[in-house]
Amino acid sequence: MGELQRVQVLIGADQRKKLARLARREGKSISGLMRELIERGLEQRAQEQTEWEAALERLARRRQAQKPYRGKSLLAQARTEREKQLERVWRQSS
């Protein structure tokens, strides 16, 4: 964990009671419990950030793949795809 540093955190009375109750039940100090909860929260935030970045990357790839179709109507897209299919069939039969 490294060197500990003192910080002042203001919490509500209910939070203090819940922390004290949980610390007593787990046989820990309130400070130790708070350090543990902070570490978990930081890890969870980092994981969420990684998941968001991955989702944004997937979205960017999907948008890039759809770029050729932007501005075209769905009917025009379907026609283009059908023309490509027919051309492949025609080339294979020739």
N, C-alpha and C positions, 0 to 999 in steps of 0.2 A: 504494500500500500504506500510505502514511502513515509516521508515526514508529515506529521499531522499539523494542520494549521487551524487556528481558532477563527471561527466565523460566528456572527450573531444572526440568528434566524428567528423571526417572529412567527409564531403559530397560534392558532386559536385554542381556546380552553378544551374544546372537544377533541381536537387533534392531540393535545398534550395528554389527556386522559387515555385515549386509545393507545398512544405510544407507550405510556407507562404500563398499561395493562398487558400489552403484547410483550414488552420487554420483560416484565415479571414472569409471564407464562413461559417465555423462552430462556429465561435465566441470563439475560443480557442487560447491559446498561442501555439507557435511552440513546446515548451518544453512539454506541456501537450499532444499535438497531437502525438509527438514522443513517449512519455511514453505509450500512448494508442496503437499505432502501434506496439511497441516492445512487449507489453503484448499479443496482438493478434498473433503476429508471434511466440512467445514462446508457446502459447496454441496450435497453429496449428502444430508446430514441435512435441509437446508432443503427440498430436492425431495421427500424421503420424507415430511416433515411436511405439505407441500402435498397430496401424493397421499392421505395418511391423512385429512386434512380433507375432501377431495373425496369419498372413499369413505364417510365418516361422513354427509356431506350427502346422498348418494344413498340411503343406508340410511334416514335420517330421512324422506326423501320417500316411499320405498317403504312404510315403516311407517305413515305418515300416510294413504297411499292405501288401505291394508288396514284402517284403523281401523273402518270400518263393519262389517267381517266378524268382528271379534274377539269371541270368546265363542260364536260360532255353530259348529255342526258343519259339516263339509264338505257333508253332505246338505242341511242347511238353506240353506247358501250356494248350492248348485246349484239348489234349488227357487226361491229368491228370484230368481236370474238368469233361470231359465226363465219364471217368472211375468212378469218385465219384458219378455222377448222376446215372449211371447204377447200381452201387452197392447199392445205396439207394432204387432204384426201385426194385431190386432183393430182398433186405431184407424186404421191405414192402409186397411183393407178397408171401413171404415164410411163 
